[in-house]
């Protein structure tokens, strides 16, 4: 599967999940993120996923962007066989901060 197909699947999955859960974030949250990207404070998700492409080795099942104490962190969960791998990535630098694995069985 090439990266474009992978990215389309991820976006579709995220959209379906968001619609099924109701509106996850209000407009001001989305605008806050868009402004941060425009100002260059955070790296766009597509760039982060391109950088992680060789690390993922599985199916992305969840993506979050948290703004805790003015630190932007992408949390990306990947399913690899029966294991969920959670990547925490600094959204300003793209550096992987933490990788945690959890057996789903």
C-alpha positions, 0 to 999 in steps of 0.5 A, a space after each residue: 500500500 502506498 502512502 497516499 492510499 494509507 493517508 486516505 484510509 486514515 483520514 476516512 477512518 478519522 472522519 467516520 469515527 468523529 461523525 459516529 462520536 458526534 462533534 469531538 471538538 468545537 470550532 474554536 479548537 479546530 481554529 486554534 490548531 489551524 492557526 498554530 499550523 499557519 504560524 509554524 508552531 506545529 507540523 501538519 499531521 500529513 508531514 508527521 505521518 510521512 516521517 513516521 511511515 517507516 516506523 509504523 509497520 501497522 494500521 493507524 487506529 487513532 490520532 490525537 493532538 493535545 495542547 498540554 501546558 503549551 506543548 503540542 503533542 501528537 498521540 498516534 496509536 498503531 495496531 500491529 498484529 495483536 499489539 497497540 503501539 502508541 507514539 507520542 510525537 512533539 508536534 513542534 519538532 517532529 521528534 518521537 518522545 515516547 513509544 509504548 506497546 500494549 498487547 491487545 489480547 
